[in-house]
Amino acid sequence: MKAKRLIFRLLLLIAVAACIEWFLYSNKETQTGADVEHISTQQVAPTLAVTHSLQQDDLQLKLVVTHFSFSLENMGKENKHGEGHVHLYLDGKKVAKVFEPTYVLKDLPSGKHEVMVELAHNNHESYGVSERFSIEVKQ
């Protein structure tokens, strides 16, 4: 009789241990899945690379962006990470909002100029991503 009780208790102990192990393993899987989901929804910072050329007094820009899409239709609306437009500054003054990867700023006055191209959210706040360069228009 004592042997049967001992075997029963051992089987019960093994069953309880198996349940605990299964619970811990299931919880770990769920956590890992949540971690992966959290990583995949993290906001990746957009990047900007600008190439430019002068054609007489016209500044031609090519904007290469990653993790960013241009959105004219949502300008002034709720921010969506990775969406917005570009602010173009000439000598510290905003001269254009850009909604495409190419843009031509026409009829620049002759002389030296500082240009800044900056990624902006839908509400016009800066992403903190910009490029600056100098140009000289000769006529």
N, C-alpha and C positions, 0 to 999 in steps of 0.2 A: 504494500500500500504506500509506504514511504517512497519507494522508487517511482511509482506512478506520479505522486505529487511532485517529486523532484523533476521528473521529465516534463510534466505539465508546466511547472514554473520556468524551466529552461526554455521551453517553446514560447511561452508567454513573453519572456525577457527578449528572446530573439525577435519576436514579432514587434514588440515595442521599439527595439533598436532599429529594425528595418523601417518602421513608420517614421521615426525621427530622422533617419538618414534620407528617406524619400522627401520629407518635408523640407529639410535643409537644402537638398539638391534642387527641388522645385523652386524654392525661394531664391536660390542663387541664379537659376535660369531666368526668372522673372526680373531680377535686378539687372542682369546683364542685358536683357532685352530693353529695359527702360533706359539703361545707360546708352545703348546704341541709338535708341530713338532720340534721346537728349542730344547726342553728338550730331545726329543727322539734321536736327532742327536748329542747331546753333547758328548764329548769324555770322557768316563768313564776310570779312571785310572786302569791299570792292577795291579794285585797282584801276589805275588810269595811266596810260602811256600816250604821249602827245608827240606827233611829228608835224612839222610845219614847213612851209616854204613861202617865199614872197614872189609874187608875179606882179612886177611893177609896184603899184601901191595897194595891192590886195594880199591879205594874209590868208593863206589856205591851211586849214587844220584837218588833221586826221586823228581821231580819238579812238584808241583801242581800250576797251573796258572789259573787266572780268567780274563776275558776280554782281552785275549791274545791268539794268535795262532802262532805256530811255522811255519816258512816259509823258507825253503832252496831255493826254486825256485826264491824268490824275494830278496834274499840277495844281497846287493849292488845296488838295484834298488830304485825307488821312495818309500818314507815312506808311509805306510798305518797305521793309528793309530790302535793299538791292534795287530799288526803283527810284527814278527821279529824272533830273536833267543836269545840264552843265551851266555854270555861270562863267562868263567870259569877261575878264577885266582888262582894260587897257590903261596903263599909267595910274592904277589904283581906282579907276572908276568902272562900275559895271556897265558894259556896253551891249551885252546880248545874253539871252537864254538859249541854249542849244539843245535840240531834241533828236539829233541824228549823229552818227559817227563822223560825218564830214561837215565842214562849215567854212564859209568864205566871209571874212570881214573886209568889206570893200572901202576903197578911197581913204586909206590912212594918210594922215598928214606926214610930210617928210620930216625926218629926224629920227632920233633914238627913242625907243619905246620899251616899256616893261609890260609883258603879257603874263596873265595868270589864268589858268584853266582849272576850275574847281567842280568836283562832283557835289550835287545838292540833292537833298531829300525833296519829296513832293511839296513840303511846306517851306522850301527854300533854305532850310538850315543846312550847314555844311556837313559833309561826311568826314571832313578833315583830310580829304584826299585831293591833292592839287599838284600842279606843275607850273613852274615859273621859267620864263626865258626872256631874253632880250632880242630885239630886232632893230634894224636900222633901215628906214625907207629912204631911198635916194631917188630924186626925180630930176 
